[in-house]
């Protein structure tokens, strides 16, 4: 199932506070509360683009959708994105997530260290996917839709 392309899924929502666990693991994530009616893809790890509505800035991201099975602390599904190229906090901001490809299933790791090793590989794989023709097409589509929305 590696690298199975998703449809041009687009999820919008607001960045909210999470448990803060990602920062402690060296992968600070923005937790996104999806807007009602937003299509939330099935639990997995994805590559994608993060578009900040307040600034129009676009960031490369690795997106985790799931219940954080390694920590077994909730059954709730969370949407979290690690931005490869920035570490700003942007709580309360609206964002759009544009999915490029599915990288792998979410799984329970034996330890947080195993999770960190896998996350490093996920980010490397995500970079390759975002730089691909498909990744650039998804970015072009995201920016075109954003421009339409802003100018309307």
MDTraj code that builds the backbone (N, CA, C; nanometers):
import mdtraj as md
import numpy as np

residues = "UNK UNK UNK UNK UNK UNK UNK UNK UNK UNK UNK UNK UNK UNK UNK UNK UNK UNK UNK UNK UNK UNK UNK UNK UNK UNK UNK UNK UNK UNK UNK UNK UNK UNK UNK UNK UNK UNK UNK UNK UNK UNK UNK UNK UNK UNK UNK UNK UNK UNK UNK UNK UNK UNK UNK UNK UNK UNK UNK UNK UNK UNK UNK UNK UNK UNK UNK UNK UNK UNK UNK UNK UNK UNK UNK UNK UNK UNK UNK UNK UNK UNK UNK UNK UNK UNK UNK UNK UNK UNK UNK UNK UNK UNK UNK UNK UNK UNK UNK UNK UNK UNK UNK UNK UNK UNK UNK UNK UNK UNK UNK UNK UNK UNK UNK UNK UNK UNK UNK UNK UNK UNK UNK UNK UNK UNK UNK UNK UNK UNK UNK UNK UNK UNK UNK UNK UNK UNK UNK UNK UNK UNK UNK UNK UNK UNK UNK UNK UNK UNK UNK UNK".split()
xyz = np.array([
    [0.0813, -0.1198, 0.0000],
    [0.0000, 0.0000, 0.0000],
    [0.0857, 0.1263, 0.0000],
    [0.2132, 0.1137, 0.0073],
    [0.3026, 0.2295, 0.0093],
    [0.2801, 0.3174, -0.1112],
    [0.2789, 0.4466, -0.0877],
    [0.2709, 0.5464, -0.1938],
    [0.1429, 0.5388, -0.2764],
    [0.0405, 0.4745, -0.2254],
    [-0.0849, 0.4725, -0.2981],
    [-0.1382, 0.6143, -0.3052],
    [-0.1560, 0.6671, -0.4274],
    [-0.2044, 0.8047, -0.4367],
    [-0.3442, 0.8174, -0.3785],
    [-0.3696, 0.9282, -0.3183],
    [-0.5039, 0.9593, -0.2721],
    [-0.5699, 1.0414, -0.3816],
    [-0.6995, 1.0567, -0.3732],
    [-0.7634, 1.1546, -0.4592],
    [-0.7125, 1.2897, -0.4125],
    [-0.7384, 1.3934, -0.4865],
    [-0.6946, 1.5263, -0.4439],
    [-0.7717, 1.5661, -0.3192],
    [-0.7492, 1.4947, -0.2118],
    [-0.8194, 1.5235, -0.0865],
    [-0.7736, 1.6575, -0.0323],
    [-0.8672, 1.7292, 0.0203],
    [-0.8396, 1.8615, 0.0760],
    [-0.9203, 1.8716, 0.2043],
    [-0.8519, 1.8974, 0.3108],
    [-0.9161, 1.9085, 0.4416],
    [-0.8880, 2.0485, 0.4940],
    [-0.9886, 2.1133, 0.5495],
    [-0.9671, 2.2442, 0.6116],
    [-1.0041, 2.2356, 0.7587],
    [-0.9426, 2.3234, 0.8368],
    [-0.9725, 2.3264, 0.9789],
    [-0.8891, 2.4307, 1.0494],
    [-0.8983, 2.4290, 1.1808],
    [-0.8281, 2.5245, 1.2657],
    [-0.7235, 2.4499, 1.3474],
    [-0.6073, 2.5121, 1.3635],
    [-0.4996, 2.4528, 1.4430],
    [-0.5346, 2.4707, 1.5907],
    [-0.5336, 2.3592, 1.6640],
    [-0.5702, 2.3580, 1.8059],
    [-0.4566, 2.2981, 1.8878],
    [-0.4626, 2.3171, 2.0168],
    [-0.3617, 2.2584, 2.1052],
    [-0.3827, 2.1073, 2.1139],
    [-0.2719, 2.0349, 2.1148],
    [-0.2750, 1.8909, 2.1329],
    [-0.2073, 1.8558, 2.2635],
    [-0.1632, 1.7327, 2.2746],
    [-0.0981, 1.6860, 2.3965],
    [0.0450, 1.7371, 2.4090],
    [0.1040, 1.7874, 2.3015],
    [0.2416, 1.8369, 2.3059],
    [0.3456, 1.7273, 2.2942],
    [0.3017, 1.6082, 2.2664],
    [0.3925, 1.4936, 2.2617],
    [0.4895, 1.5037, 2.1437],
    [0.4412, 1.5515, 2.0282],
    [0.5264, 1.5613, 1.9094],
    [0.6485, 1.6481, 1.9325],
    [0.6288, 1.7610, 1.9993],
    [0.7404, 1.8513, 2.0279],
    [0.8458, 1.7790, 2.1116],
    [0.8011, 1.7022, 2.2096],
    [0.8936, 1.6287, 2.2953],
    [0.9700, 1.5205, 2.2208],
    [0.9133, 1.4726, 2.1119],
    [0.9792, 1.3692, 2.0312],
    [1.0651, 1.4287, 1.9201],
    [1.0661, 1.5612, 1.9091],
    [1.1435, 1.6261, 1.8042],
    [1.0665, 1.6486, 1.6758],
    [0.9373, 1.6250, 1.6781],
    [0.8502, 1.6446, 1.5634],
    [0.7284, 1.7248, 1.6062],
    [0.7455, 1.8558, 1.6267],
    [0.6298, 1.9358, 1.6683],
    [0.5225, 1.9331, 1.5601],
    [0.4013, 1.9052, 1.5995],
    [0.2928, 1.8961, 1.5028],
    [0.1877, 2.0014, 1.5297],
    [0.1206, 2.0386, 1.4231],
    [0.0025, 2.1237, 1.4337],
    [-0.1169, 2.0289, 1.4324],
    [-0.1965, 2.0343, 1.5375],
    [-0.3158, 1.9521, 1.5456],
    [-0.4294, 2.0280, 1.4798],
    [-0.4951, 1.9657, 1.3844],
    [-0.5987, 2.0335, 1.3066],
    [-0.7350, 1.9759, 1.3418],
    [-0.8244, 2.0642, 1.3890],
    [-0.9645, 2.0262, 1.4115],
    [-1.0353, 2.0470, 1.2783],
    [-1.0679, 1.9375, 1.2123],
    [-1.1275, 1.9450, 1.0788],
    [-1.2635, 2.0133, 1.0837],
    [-1.2878, 2.0969, 0.9827],
    [-1.4183, 2.1617, 0.9708],
    [-1.5264, 2.0554, 0.9511],
    [-1.6458, 2.0805, 1.0034],
    [-1.7564, 1.9883, 0.9761],
    [-1.7749, 1.9752, 0.8245],
    [-1.7893, 1.8535, 0.7807],
    [-1.8071, 1.8290, 0.6379],
    [-1.6777, 1.8110, 0.5612],
    [-1.5624, 1.8383, 0.6235],
    [-1.4345, 1.8153, 0.5559],
    [-1.4112, 1.6654, 0.5417],
    [-1.3583, 1.6294, 0.4291],
    [-1.3250, 1.4894, 0.4057],
    [-1.1967, 1.4566, 0.4815],
    [-1.2072, 1.3691, 0.5797],
    [-1.0889, 1.3247, 0.6535],
    [-1.0521, 1.1864, 0.5988],
    [-0.9371, 1.1759, 0.5329],
    [-0.8963, 1.0460, 0.4791],
    [-0.8818, 0.9423, 0.5907],
    [-0.8796, 0.8164, 0.5544],
    [-0.8646, 0.7099, 0.6539],
    [-0.7333, 0.7222, 0.7302],
    [-0.7279, 0.6671, 0.8519],
    [-0.6041, 0.6714, 0.9297],
    [-0.4859, 0.6159, 0.8498],
    [-0.3789, 0.6944, 0.8477],
    [-0.2547, 0.6579, 0.7784],
    [-0.1589, 0.7751, 0.7930],
    [-0.0408, 0.7588, 0.7384],
    [0.0581, 0.8660, 0.7291],
    [0.0609, 0.9091, 0.5826],
    [0.0535, 1.0414, 0.5599],
    [0.0453, 1.0971, 0.4254],
    [0.1514, 1.2046, 0.4052],
    [0.1854, 1.2296, 0.2802],
    [0.2616, 1.3493, 0.2456],
    [0.1596, 1.4520, 0.1968],
    [0.1889, 1.5786, 0.2210],
    [0.0948, 1.6802, 0.1759],
    [0.1456, 1.8206, 0.1963],
    [0.0661, 1.9134, 0.1488],
    [0.0962, 2.0559, 0.1588],
    [0.0074, 2.1186, 0.2646],
    [0.0630, 2.2136, 0.3381],
    [-0.0108, 2.2880, 0.4406],
    [-0.0211, 2.4320, 0.3915],
    [-0.1427, 2.4801, 0.3723],
    [-0.1636, 2.6164, 0.3278],
    [-0.2227, 2.6971, 0.4434],
    [-0.1506, 2.7981, 0.4869],
    [-0.1976, 2.8844, 0.5964],
    [-0.2851, 2.9936, 0.5369],
    [-0.4115, 2.9920, 0.5706],
    [-0.5058, 3.0865, 0.5118],
    [-0.4748, 3.2315, 0.5487],
    [-0.4211, 3.2551, 0.6672],
    [-0.3970, 3.3933, 0.7109],
    [-0.2863, 3.4614, 0.6317],
    [-0.1898, 3.3842, 0.5839],
    [-0.0747, 3.4428, 0.5163],
    [-0.0599, 3.3973, 0.3719],
    [-0.1255, 3.2882, 0.3351],
    [-0.1064, 3.2302, 0.2023],
    [0.0204, 3.1482, 0.1912],
    [0.0944, 3.1363, 0.3010],
    [0.2185, 3.0581, 0.2995],
    [0.1866, 2.9093, 0.2847],
    [0.2727, 2.8417, 0.2119],
    [0.2579, 2.6978, 0.1905],
    [0.3798, 2.6282, 0.2484],
    [0.3555, 2.5175, 0.3180],
    [0.4644, 2.4425, 0.3799],
    [0.4550, 2.2953, 0.3414],
    [0.5701, 2.2315, 0.3370],
    [0.5780, 2.0884, 0.3108],
    [0.5410, 2.0171, 0.4399],
    [0.4622, 1.9093, 0.4289],
    [0.4202, 1.8431, 0.5509],
    [0.4106, 1.6925, 0.5412],
    [0.4219, 1.6309, 0.6570],
    [0.3902, 1.4895, 0.6743],
    [0.2730, 1.4862, 0.7704],
    [0.1658, 1.4223, 0.7285],
    [0.0388, 1.4274, 0.7995],
    [0.0077, 1.2905, 0.8594],
    [-0.0270, 1.2917, 0.9869],
    [-0.0674, 1.1693, 1.0556],
    [-0.2156, 1.1797, 1.0890],
    [-0.2892, 1.0797, 1.0471],
    [-0.4302, 1.0701, 1.0851],
    [-0.4448, 0.9385, 1.1587],
    [-0.4871, 0.9474, 1.2836],
    [-0.5016, 0.8254, 1.3624],
    [-0.5210, 0.8544, 1.5090],
    [-0.5142, 0.7496, 1.5876],
    [-0.5448, 0.7586, 1.7310],
    [-0.4210, 0.7498, 1.8200],
    [-0.3028, 0.7694, 1.7633],
    [-0.1773, 0.7618, 1.8391],
    [-0.1627, 0.6272, 1.9104],
    [-0.1669, 0.5160, 1.8350],
    [-0.1691, 0.3838, 1.8974],
    [-0.0460, 0.3502, 1.9819],
    [0.0676, 0.4125, 1.9544],
    [0.1874, 0.3828, 2.0339],
    [0.1667, 0.4220, 2.1794],
    [0.0864, 0.5244, 2.2024],
    [0.0657, 0.5745, 2.3386],
    [-0.0642, 0.5259, 2.4011],
    [-0.1516, 0.4644, 2.3232],
    [-0.2748, 0.4013, 2.3735],
    [-0.3534, 0.4897, 2.4703],
    [-0.3554, 0.6220, 2.4464],
    [-0.4242, 0.7070, 2.5436],
    [-0.5607, 0.7550, 2.4973],
    [-0.5999, 0.7207, 2.3756],
    [-0.7307, 0.7622, 2.3267],
    [-0.7695, 0.6799, 2.2055],
    [-0.8982, 0.6699, 2.1829],
    [-0.9475, 0.6066, 2.0610],
    [-0.9867, 0.7129, 1.9587],
    [-0.9821, 0.8402, 1.9998],
    [-1.0179, 0.9501, 1.9099],
    [-0.9169, 0.9610, 1.7966],
    [-0.9675, 0.9891, 1.6782],
    [-0.8808, 1.0083, 1.5624],
    [-0.8390, 1.1543, 1.5577],
    [-0.7079, 1.1769, 1.5457],
    [-0.6492, 1.3107, 1.5393],
    [-0.5896, 1.3340, 1.4014],
    [-0.5902, 1.4595, 1.3601],
    [-0.5211, 1.5009, 1.2383],
    [-0.4054, 1.5887, 1.2840],
    [-0.2832, 1.5440, 1.2571],
    [-0.1634, 1.6177, 1.2984],
    [-0.0716, 1.6313, 1.1793],
    [-0.0097, 1.7495, 1.1661],
    [0.0824, 1.7710, 1.0552],
    [0.2143, 1.8245, 1.1076],
    [0.3211, 1.7622, 1.0605],
    [0.4564, 1.8092, 1.0892],
    [0.5015, 1.8892, 0.9676],
    [0.5277, 2.0177, 0.9862],
    [0.5767, 2.1039, 0.8784],
    [0.7276, 2.0903, 0.8705],
    [0.7765, 2.0472, 0.7564],
    [0.9189, 2.0215, 0.7385],
    [1.0035, 2.1477, 0.7457],
    [0.9465, 2.2593, 0.7041],
    [1.0266, 2.3794, 0.6826],
    [0.9960, 2.4948, 0.7768],
    [0.9281, 2.4685, 0.8859],
    [0.9060, 2.5745, 0.9841],
    [0.8626, 2.5145, 1.1164],
    [0.8853, 2.5901, 1.2231],
    [0.8464, 2.5413, 1.3554],
    [0.7622, 2.6442, 1.4294],
    [0.7089, 2.7434, 1.3567],
    [0.6233, 2.8437, 1.4199],
    [0.5003, 2.7777, 1.4804],
    [0.4524, 2.8369, 1.5863],
    [0.3232, 2.7946, 1.6398],
    [0.2183, 2.8782, 1.5709],
    [0.1125, 2.8141, 1.5236],
    [0.0079, 2.8905, 1.4582],
    [-0.1300, 2.8471, 1.5058],
    [-0.1410, 2.8390, 1.6384],
    [-0.2689, 2.8053, 1.7012],
    [-0.3767, 2.9053, 1.6604],
    [-0.4954, 2.8533, 1.6366],
    [-0.6089, 2.9370, 1.6021],
    [-0.6178, 2.9724, 1.4552],
    [-0.5137, 2.9426, 1.3779],
    [-0.5148, 2.9743, 1.2348],
    [-0.5910, 2.8674, 1.1571],
    [-0.6565, 2.9124, 1.0503],
    [-0.7206, 2.8198, 0.9565],
    [-0.6136, 2.7698, 0.8597],
    [-0.6194, 2.6423, 0.8315],
    [-0.5265, 2.5823, 0.7365],
    [-0.6022, 2.4909, 0.6417],
    [-0.5408, 2.4692, 0.5275],
    [-0.5868, 2.3677, 0.4338],
    [-0.4769, 2.2646, 0.4205],
    [-0.5137, 2.1394, 0.4239],
    [-0.4183, 2.0299, 0.4032],
    [-0.4521, 1.9658, 0.2688],
    [-0.3525, 1.9580, 0.1841],
    [-0.3678, 1.8977, 0.0521],
    [-0.2838, 1.7709, 0.0484],
    [-0.3495, 1.6579, 0.0310],
    [-0.2835, 1.5282, 0.0394],
    [-0.2258, 1.4880, -0.0959],
    [-0.0978, 1.4517, -0.0951],
    [-0.0295, 1.4106, -0.2169],
    [-0.0319, 1.2589, -0.2300],
    [0.0067, 1.1873, -0.1253],
    [0.0107, 1.0413, -0.1315],
    [0.0094, 0.9819, 0.0089],
    [-0.0367, 0.8602, 0.0153],
    [-0.0354, 0.7827, 0.1394],
    [0.1014, 0.7173, 0.1497],
    [0.1633, 0.7283, 0.2662],
    [0.2969, 0.6712, 0.2848],
    [0.2893, 0.5326, 0.3484],
    [0.2107, 0.5222, 0.4567],
    [0.2011, 0.3925, 0.5249],
    [0.0823, 0.3939, 0.6203],
    [0.0519, 0.2773, 0.6751],
    [-0.0511, 0.2662, 0.7794],
    [-0.0006, 0.3276, 0.9092],
    [-0.0927, 0.3686, 0.9935],
    [-0.0537, 0.4020, 1.1309],
    [-0.0432, 0.2700, 1.2055],
    [0.0605, 0.2572, 1.2844],
    [0.0829, 0.1337, 1.3581],
    [0.1270, 0.1658, 1.5004],
    [0.1140, 0.0671, 1.5860],
    [0.1637, 0.0792, 1.7229],
    [0.3100, 0.0352, 1.7231],
    [0.3973, 0.1250, 1.7681],
    [0.5391, 0.0926, 1.7774],
    [0.5713, 0.0410, 1.9164],
    [0.6781, -0.0360, 1.9260],
    [0.7188, -0.0937, 2.0542],
    [0.7660, 0.0129, 2.1524],
    [0.8150, 0.1251, 2.0999],
    [0.8666, 0.2302, 2.1878],
    [0.8594, 0.3651, 2.1163],
    [0.8647, 0.4741, 2.1930],
    [0.8716, 0.6067, 2.1296],
    [0.9937, 0.6209, 2.0380],
    [1.1062, 0.5580, 2.0737],
    [1.2255, 0.5647, 1.9878],
    [1.1994, 0.5013, 1.8514],
    [1.1270, 0.3886, 1.8503],
    [1.0918, 0.3247, 1.7232],
    [1.0012, 0.4163, 1.6409],
    [0.9090, 0.4844, 1.7069],
    [0.8202, 0.5794, 1.6396],
    [0.9013, 0.6931, 1.5776],
    [0.9973, 0.7471, 1.6502],
    [1.0805, 0.8566, 1.5996],
    [1.1605, 0.8110, 1.4773],
    [1.2149, 0.6905, 1.4816],
    [1.2901, 0.6388, 1.3663],
    [1.1986, 0.6291, 1.2434],
    [1.0779, 0.5794, 1.2645],
    [0.9830, 0.5685, 1.1529],
    [0.9422, 0.7074, 1.1033],
    [0.9223, 0.8018, 1.1950],
    [0.8840, 0.9383, 1.1561],
    [0.9920, 1.0025, 1.0708],
    [1.1161, 0.9791, 1.1034],
    [1.2262, 1.0334, 1.0217],
    [1.2191, 0.9791, 0.8787],
    [1.1924, 0.8510, 0.8665],
    [1.1797, 0.7898, 0.7340],
    [1.0559, 0.8434, 0.6607],
    [0.9469, 0.8645, 0.7356],
    [0.8251, 0.9202, 0.6758],
    [0.8513, 1.0577, 0.6163],
    [0.9248, 1.1406, 0.6881],
    [0.9549, 1.2763, 0.6410],
    [1.0420, 1.2693, 0.5151],
    [1.1403, 1.1820, 0.5137],
    [1.2247, 1.1671, 0.3951],
    [1.1410, 1.1229, 0.2748],
    [1.0533, 1.0266, 0.2961],
    [0.9670, 0.9776, 0.1879],
    [0.8717, 1.0884, 0.1427],
    [0.8187, 1.1632, 0.2389],
    [0.7271, 1.2728, 0.2078],
    [0.7966, 1.3766, 0.1204],
    [0.9216, 1.4089, 0.1516],
    [0.9970, 1.5061, 0.0713],
    [1.0055, 1.4618, -0.0749],
    [1.0330, 1.3344, -0.0958],
    [1.0424, 1.2814, -0.2324],
    [0.9066, 1.2952, -0.3023],
    [0.8006, 1.2598, -0.2336],
    [0.6666, 1.2666, -0.2926],
    [0.6249, 1.4101, -0.3227],
    [0.6569, 1.5037, -0.2339],
    [0.6204, 1.6432, -0.2559],
    [0.6979, 1.7025, -0.3735],
    [0.8171, 1.6519, -0.3994],
    [0.8991, 1.7003, -0.5109],
    [0.8642, 1.6332, -0.6437],
    [0.7789, 1.5335, -0.6393],
    [0.7420, 1.4600, -0.7602],
    [0.6473, 1.5431, -0.8477],
    [0.6250, 1.4961, -0.9690],
    [0.5294, 1.5634, -1.0580],
    [0.3927, 1.5732, -0.9921],
    [0.3490, 1.4649, -0.9323],
    [0.2188, 1.4658, -0.8644],
    [0.2181, 1.5683, -0.7515],
    [0.3241, 1.5714, -0.6722],
    [0.3314, 1.6671, -0.5628],
    [0.3204, 1.8099, -0.6120],
    [0.3893, 1.8400, -0.7219],
    [0.3831, 1.9757, -0.7777],
    [0.2447, 2.0067, -0.8345],
    [0.1784, 1.9062, -0.8960],
    [0.0420, 1.9276, -0.9479],
    [-0.0551, 1.9584, -0.8351],
    [-0.0442, 1.8838, -0.7266],
    [-0.1326, 1.9081, -0.6121],
    [-0.1094, 2.0484, -0.5574],
    [0.0155, 2.0896, -0.5493],
    [0.0465, 2.2244, -0.5017],
    [-0.0132, 2.3293, -0.5947],
    [0.0008, 2.3107, -0.7249],
    [-0.0559, 2.4048, -0.8216],
    [-0.2069, 2.4149, -0.8036],
    [-0.2738, 2.3018, -0.7872],
    [-0.4196, 2.3013, -0.7658],
    [-0.4566, 2.3729, -0.6362],
    [-0.3788, 2.3489, -0.5311],
    [-0.4057, 2.4124, -0.4012],
    [-0.3937, 2.5638, -0.4126],
    [-0.2886, 2.6098, -0.4772],
    [-0.2672, 2.7539, -0.4901],
    [-0.3735, 2.8185, -0.5783],
    [-0.4156, 2.7503, -0.6839],
    [-0.5199, 2.8040, -0.7713],
    [-0.6510, 2.8195, -0.6948],
    [-0.6869, 2.7182, -0.6166],
    [-0.8106, 2.7269, -0.5390],
    [-0.8017, 2.8365, -0.4341],
    [-0.6853, 2.8483, -0.3708],
    [-0.6662, 2.9523, -0.2708],
    [-0.6816, 3.0910, -0.3336],
    [-0.6198, 3.1118, -0.4491],
    [-0.6295, 3.2407, -0.5179],
    [-0.7748, 3.2731, -0.5531],
    [-0.8501, 3.1727, -0.5975],
    [-0.9917, 3.1918, -0.6288],
    [-1.0685, 3.2351, -0.5053],
    [-1.0394, 3.1701, -0.3944],
    [-1.1088, 3.1975, -0.2686],
    [-1.0769, 3.3387, -0.2192],
    [-0.9510, 3.3775, -0.2283],
    [-0.9076, 3.5083, -0.1792],
    [-0.9648, 3.6210, -0.2657],
    [-0.9698, 3.5976, -0.3953],
    [-1.0162, 3.7037, -0.4863],
    [-1.1688, 3.7112, -0.4947],
    [-1.2383, 3.6136, -0.4408],
    [-1.3862, 3.6136, -0.4479],
    [-1.4481, 3.7090, -0.3474],
])
top = md.Topology()
chain = top.add_chain()
for i, resn in enumerate(residues, 1):
    res = top.add_residue(resn, chain, resSeq=i)
    for name in ("N", "CA", "C"):
        top.add_atom(name, md.element.get_by_symbol(name[0]), res)
traj = md.Trajectory(xyz[None], top)
